[in-house]
Amino acid sequence: MKNVEFRKIFGFIPVPIFWTEKTLKDWQGGYSVGFFCVIRPKYRERGDEGIVQHELTHCKQFYKRFPLHGLLYRFNDTYRMNAECEAYAVQLKNYPE
């Protein structure tokens, strides 16, 4: 399928990326849920590697802190902020400007 792409994290775990507008809120560019990501197709068309790496970072966090990551992300504001800061730091490394 052209709307699904697989990327590896940790060198061997395949993560499906679904390129779609469906399930995304207006303000979202993408999101990840555990072992998969959903990202707007416009970011693939632009070649925006930053948002891809941002969402893949969340998948890495899921695997590193399994099975607690989802609960901590949802209910612990400090944990969520730290997770987002880590993901945005990775994202920013992919933008030359």
Backbone torsions as a table, in degrees:
resi	resn	phi	psi	omega
1	MET	NA	137.5	-179.5
2	LYS	-76.9	-15.0	-179.5
3	ASN	-94.8	6.7	176.9
4	VAL	-128.5	133.7	179.1
5	GLU	-132.8	147.4	176.9
6	PHE	-112.9	132.6	173.6
7	ARG	-122.4	149.3	178.6
8	LYS	-99.1	139.3	171.3
9	ILE	-115.5	151.3	-175.9
10	PHE	57.1	19.0	176.6
11	GLY	80.8	-7.3	-176.8
12	PHE	-149.4	-13.3	-179.1
13	ILE	-91.6	115.8	179.6
14	PRO	-76.5	134.3	178.1
15	VAL	-120.0	117.5	176.0
16	PRO	-74.9	135.2	173.9
17	ILE	-113.3	119.7	178.3
18	PHE	-97.3	118.1	179.4
19	TRP	-92.1	99.3	-176.0
20	THR	-158.3	158.9	173.7
21	GLU	-89.3	-21.3	-175.7
22	LYS	-62.9	145.6	177.9
23	THR	71.8	-4.7	178.7
24	LEU	-92.4	137.6	173.4
25	LYS	-77.3	162.8	-176.6
26	ASP	-54.7	-36.6	-175.0
27	TRP	-85.8	-5.9	-176.3
28	GLN	-93.5	136.7	170.6
29	GLY	-91.8	-25.0	179.3
30	GLY	179.2	174.2	173.7
31	TYR	-159.3	163.2	174.3
32	SER	-127.8	147.0	176.8
33	VAL	-129.5	100.8	178.0
34	GLY	62.1	-98.9	-171.0
35	PHE	-107.2	11.3	176.2
36	PHE	-144.0	162.6	-178.8
37	CYS	-126.3	151.1	172.0
38	VAL	-125.6	125.1	-177.6
39	ILE	-137.0	142.4	177.9
40	ARG	-61.7	137.8	-179.7
41	PRO	-59.0	-27.6	-178.1
42	LYS	-60.8	-27.4	179.7
43	TYR	-74.4	-31.8	174.2
44	ARG	-69.1	-42.0	-180.0
45	GLU	-61.9	-34.7	178.8
46	ARG	-79.8	-14.0	-175.0
47	GLY	74.4	31.9	-176.5
48	ASP	-80.3	92.2	179.7
49	GLU	-74.0	-22.5	-177.8
50	GLY	-60.2	-48.6	-178.6
51	ILE	-67.3	-33.3	177.1
52	VAL	-63.0	-47.3	-179.2
53	GLN	-67.1	-32.8	175.6
54	HIS	-58.9	-51.5	-177.9
55	GLU	-68.9	-36.9	176.5
56	LEU	-64.9	-30.9	175.4
57	THR	-62.9	-39.7	176.4
58	HIS	-64.3	-36.2	176.0
59	CYS	-64.7	-39.9	176.7
60	LYS	-62.7	-41.3	178.1
61	GLN	-61.1	-40.2	178.6
62	PHE	-58.6	-48.7	-178.0
63	TYR	-70.6	-37.0	-179.8
64	LYS	-65.8	-34.0	-173.3
65	ARG	-117.0	22.9	178.2
66	PHE	-63.3	135.7	6.5
67	PRO	-100.1	13.2	-172.3
68	LEU	-89.9	-18.8	-172.2
69	HIS	-52.2	-49.9	-176.9
70	GLY	-59.5	-43.5	179.4
71	LEU	-68.0	-44.4	179.0
72	LEU	-63.0	-43.3	-179.2
73	TYR	-61.8	-39.6	-176.5
74	ARG	-75.8	-37.5	-169.3
75	PHE	-114.5	-5.8	-178.4
76	ASN	-119.4	106.2	-175.2
77	ASP	-60.9	-38.1	179.9
78	THR	-66.1	-44.6	177.7
79	TYR	-61.0	-45.2	-179.3
80	ARG	-61.8	-43.5	179.1
81	MET	-62.1	-43.6	178.6
82	ASN	-63.2	-40.6	178.5
83	ALA	-63.8	-42.6	179.2
84	GLU	-68.2	-40.1	178.3
85	CYS	-61.3	-42.4	177.2
86	GLU	-61.6	-44.9	-178.5
87	ALA	-66.9	-40.6	178.2
88	TYR	-68.5	-34.2	177.1
89	ALA	-62.8	-42.2	176.7
90	VAL	-65.6	-42.0	180.0
91	GLN	-60.1	-46.4	-176.9
92	LEU	-63.7	-28.0	177.8
93	LYS	-65.9	-15.4	-178.6
94	ASN	-95.2	6.3	178.3
95	TYR	-116.8	115.1	-176.2
96	PRO	-64.0	-30.8	-178.2
97	GLU	-80.4	NA	NA
